[in-house]
Amino acid sequence: KIGDTLFYVEVADTSAARIQGLSGRESIGEGEGMLFLFDTTEAHGIWMREMRFPIDIIWIKEGRIVGVTERAAPEPGVPLHELTVYRPPEPIDTVLEVNAGVAERERLHAGQKIEYIDAGELRD
């Protein structure tokens, strides 16, 4: 949860899951995203390998947004070694990927706190 906005996320917390990310999917639903949990705090890069839709990349460190990359676009046909690698403005430990336009619409910005809520808690 960021502010009043709730995101239902799939967690990518292994190397294989982070490499796969949202690659190959046609889309993600409204209010959904993928949360990348890294083992280290550093300037982890995000690429758009085999992506089919644009996304916003929310860069997070210690539970706070440190930056937002809006409307990262797929690069079909671009060789792997030439793909754009998006980088955070400072070292991070978490990334949230959501549909393009969500960051602007929900006014997501640096400094906002991230609250993690287990989906089971929402049913209570």
WONOR-V421137 format. One record per helix or strand. SS is the DSSP state (helix for helix, strand for strand). FROM is the first residue (numbers start at 1). LEN is the number of residues. Records with the same first field share a line. If there is no record, write none. Layout:
BEGIN
SS->FROM-LEN ; FROM-LEN
END
This chain:
BEGIN
strand->2-1 ; 5-1 ; 8-5 ; 32-11 ; 45-3 ; 55-7 ; 64-9 ; 85-3 ; 92-8 ; 113-2
helix->15-6 ; 80-3 ; 102-4 ; 119-5
END
